[in-house]
Amino acid sequence: MSDWGYLPNEYEIAIGEISHRKRLIVEGPTDKNVFKTLLCQFDEYENELSTQNKINEDNIDIDCVEDLPQNDFNLNGCTINQNGNRGKVEYLHETLQNSPKHNNLVFFADREFREFNLDKIQDDLNGHKVKGSLVWSRGHSIENYLFDFNILRQSLRGLTKDQLYDENIKNYEKLFYNTIRFATAISLALKDCEKIQALEDKFNWDLIDVDDSEVILNVEECKIRLKNQQGSAKNRISLEDVETVIASFQNWYIKLKKNAIEINTIRWICHGHIGAKIIIEVYRACIKYTYYKNHDFKEKPNNTEVKNPIEENLKKRKRDIEKKMKNDNPIIFKQENKYMWKILINYWASKVVSDKNNKYPYPKEIIDKLRDKLR
């Protein structure tokens, strides 16, 4: 059923009276995997340096509140649907402050859209919020730490066909700011329209076009795709809803562009899951753009007896090019995004640990609190 399966009161007893280990309490499996990777990197690096007060991942448990049975979880007025796993983490932090083993605990919760001024599109916090043993993520969620082109550049090298990598990555670098702006506009549109849960994973590379300077949503195809999406009745949306979402996206995209909002603001505002997906999908769209350029993708008539031979020939050639593109780049197009993000997380963690110039933001307050509790 779960890794540890406690109800909140049972969990309190276990950590208060049984366990003497240090615990980091996080929302979900992504957070757990990121911190396990980060702690492992610190452990290996500090063992090599023989530093004092070093982190040892074997001395720290990471508990994921997603494993708690949801039906039995009482948030004292904050329902699961409203605050989800973030609400669980914050509820446990408040509830367990008087526990005899509270000093063994550190809590990490998503910031989400809190303390961002979305009217002015600015970050009112500009850092990690710390309350007792609870630390908020720097941006919307843990994925936002990886929204950095320097992290992506090297990670994507091993995922792309060698002879295309240089051309793809140069174009992607030019488009990276627009990629984050594009993802942020989608994030804010879905938030405004209350469609994040229904649509956060629907914006795939074949709905995205790029050129040498812009990331473009294929609006007409997007309308068809979103309107015809499969799934539960709760997540199906009407054509009117689709029109509203797209209009909101276009308004946000223009607003972000007009105000020239810095990437160091929008990279944190962007919804973490949406941004993580869009980063990969735009890179795929860059590969598509490169293949079209390199394969002379132009309208050429054929001799088949069809109503519109030029259009039919164009569709066939497009299918052939995209089939070759996918076969040449199997990791990028055939592996799940979570596989690629494991590679990105490992590279990010290694850079964080070895970086002496604080170039790569990470939840330092969490590491510091864990280190203090190990003394």
N, C-alpha and C positions, 0 to 999 in steps of 0.2 A: 504493500500500500504506500509506504513512504520509507525514506532512509532511517528515520528515527521515530516518527509516528506519535509524538506526544501531543496531547491537548495542552493549551497554555498553562493550566495549573499544574499538570504533570511535568511539563518542561521546567517550570519554576522550581519544583521540588528536585528535579534531577540536577539542575545546575547549581541549586542552592545547597543541597545536602550530600550529593553523591560525587559530582565531578569536581576535580581540582584543576582541570585544564582550562586554558584560555580559549575563548570562543569569539569568533566574528560572526555576526548574525546579518544575513543579507536577504534580498527579496527572492531572487530566482536563480536558476542554473547558470545563466550567462554571467551574473555577478560572481557566483561561486567559482566558475572556471577561470575568470579573469584574475581573481585574487589568488587562487591556487597557483596560477602561472607566475604572477608577480612575486608571491612569497617564495616560490621555488627559485626564481632568479636571484632574489636577495640572498637566499640561503647559500646558493652555490657561489655567488660573488663574494660574500663575506667570509665564507669558509676559506676561499683562496687567499684573502687578505688577512685572515686570522684576527678580525676585529672584535673588540669587546661589545657586549650587549647586542650581539648579532641576532637576527631573526632566524629561527629554526622552524620551518613549516611543520615538522613532526610534533611540535609542542602546541600547535594551534588547530582547533577544530573550526570548520566553517559550516554553519548551519543555515539551511535555506528554508525560509518560512513557507515557501510554496508547498513544502511537504506536509505542512499542518493540515489536518482534515478540515476543509472549509466549512462544512455544515455545523461544526461544533465550535466555531470561532466567534466569540462575542467581542465586538469592537466598541461596546458601550455607546451606541448611537451612530458610529461611523460604519456604514454597511460595506461589505466586501465589494459590491458593485461600484461604490463611489471611490474607494481608496485602494482596493485590492491589496497586493502584497506590501506596497509602501505603507498602507495603513496598519498592517500587521506588525511590521518592524517598529514603527513609531509607537504603537500600542504596547508592545513588549518592552520597549525602552522606558516608557512611562511607568508601566506596571512593576517592573523588576528593579527599580531604583533602590528599593529598600531590602532587596534580597541580600542574604549574608554573603553571597558570592558575586555581587554586582560588579565588584572591581575586576573580575575576570572577563567581563563582557565588553565588546565593542560592536556598535550597530552602524550599518551603512544603508542609506535609503536614497532612492531617486529624488532629485530635486524637482523633476518634471518642469512645469512652466512657472513655478513659484519664484517670486521676486525678480521676474523679468517684466519690464514696462513695455508691453506690446504696442501701446499707442505711440510711444516715442521710439520703439524698437531699441531698447537699451537694457543693459544688465545692471540692476540695482545692487547686486551683491558682489560681483567681481571676485569670486573666490569660493571656498568651501564654507558652508555654514556649519558651525559646531555647537551642539547643545549637550553638555554633559558628555556621555559616551556615544552620542549619536552624531554622525557626520553625513551631510548631504553630498551627493555627487556634484562635481564642479558645474556640469551642464545638465541637460535634461535627464540623462541616464549614463550608464557606464560606457556605452559605445562612443559617446562624444569625445572621449580622450583620444581616440584613434583617428579623428577627423583632421589629419595632418598629412600633407602631400609627401613630406620626407619619410613618413612611415610607409605610405602606400607605394612609393617609387620602388624600393628594393623588394618589398613583398610581392608585388605584381610581376617582377622580372621572372621569377621562377614559375609563374602560372601562364605565361604567354609564349607563343611560338617565337623563337629567337630572332628570325629575320624581320619580324614585324614589331618587336618590342620597342625599338628606338622611335619609330614613326608614331606608334600608338601613344607612348608615354609623353612624347613632346606635345602632341595635341591635347592629351589629357591634362598635362600641367597647365597649358593655356586656359583650359576650361574648368580647372578645379574650383576656383572661386565661384564661378557660375553654377557648378555642380552643387556646392553647398547652399547657394542661394536658391536654386531650384528645389532642393530637398526641404529647405526651411519654408519656402512658399507652400509646398504641398502639406507640410506639417501644420502650418497655421490655418490653411484652408480646411483641412480635415478637423482640426480642433474647433474652428468656428462653426462648422456644419455638423459637429458631433458624429463624425463618420470615421474616426481613427480606427476603431476596432474592425469595422466593416471593410475598409479600403487600404489599410496601411501596407499590405503586401501585394497590391494589384498593379503597381506602376513598373512594368518590366521593360527591358531594353528595346523590345519591338514597338513600344509606344513612345520611345524617345528618339529624336533625331538630333544629330550634332553637325556642326560645320567647323570651320577654323576659329570661330569666335563665340559661338552661342550653343546653349543647350535648349532644345525646343520640345515641347510636348505635342505629340500628334493628336490634336484635339478631336478630330472627327473619329479616328479609330478608337480613341480613348472613350468617347461617348458610347460607341457600339459595345466595346469590351466590358465597360462597367455596368452597362444596362443589362447585358446578357450573362453576367457572372453567375456561377452556380454557388450553391451553399445553402445554409439554413435560411428560412424565411425571414428571420430577424436581420440577417446581413444583406438581403437583397434590397436594392434601392430603385426608386422610380427614375424615369427620364428627367423629371423635374429636379430631383435631388442631384442627379449627375450634372445637369446644367448649372445648378447652384454651386456645387463643388468646383467645377472648372472655372466659373466666373470668379469665385473667391480666390482660387489659385492665381489666376491672371492678375487680379487686383494686388495681391500680395507680392507677386513677382515684380510687377511694375513699381510698387512702392519701395521694395528693397533696392531695386536698381536705381530708381530716382534719387533716393537718399544716400546711395553709395555706402551702405552699412558695412563696416569693417568685418572681415572674415573672423576676427577674434571675438566678435559679438555673435554673429549668426551661427558659428560652429557650436556654440553652447546652447543657443535657443532651440536649434533644430531638434525635433523628436528623434531620440536615439535610434530606435528600431527603423524608422523611416529613412533616416540619414544613412544608416549602415547598408540598407538595401539599395538606395539610390546611388551611392558611391560605386558599388559593383555594377549596377545596371548601366550607368553612364560610361563606365570603362568598356563594357560590352558594346555599347552603342558606338564608341570610338573605334573599336575593332571593325564593326559593320561599316562605318564610314571609310576606313582605310581599305577594306576589301572592295567596296564599290569604286573607289578611286582607281585602285590598282588593276581592276578587271574591266575597265572601260565600260562602265554601266550606263549605256545610252540607249535610246529608243531605236530599235532596228526591226524593220518589217520582215515577215517571213511569207511563205507561200501557202500557208494552211488556209483552208476555207472556213473562216470564223467571222463573226460579225465585226470584230475589231482585232485584226491580226497583230497590229502593233502592240496593243494593250496585252493580248494573250502572250505574245512573245516576251514582253517585258516581265510579266508575272513569272513565266517559266525561268527566265534568266535570273531573276531575283531569287527564286527558290534554289536554283543551282548554286549561286554564289553563297547563299547563306548556309547551304548544306556543307559546302567545302569549308567555309569559315568555322563551323561547329566541329567538323572532323579534324581540322588543323589545330584547334584550340580546345581539346576535350575537357581540360580542367576548368577553364573559365566558363564554358557553356553547359557542361554536363554534370559538374559537381554542384552540390547544394551550397548556398552562400555561407552556411555555418562552417563548412570545411575551410573555405577561404579565410573566414574571420579567425579561425584558430591560428592560421599562419600569421595573420596581421597582429594578433594579440601576442604571440610569442616574440615577434620582432619588436613590437612596442615595448614589452616588458624588458627585453634585453637592453634596449636603448635607454629606458628610464633608469635602470640600475647602474649602468656604466657612465651616464651623463654627469659631468661635473658642472655644467653651466645652467642647469635647470631649464633646458630647452624644451623638454617634453613633460607637460603637466601630467600629474597622476595624483591619486588620493593620499598625499603624504601624511595628512593628519591621521589616517587610519594606521599606516605603518608606524608612525611615532607612538600612537596609543598602544598598539600591540607590543612594540619594543619596550615601552615603559612597564607594561604589565608582566613582561618576562623577567624583569630585574628582581 
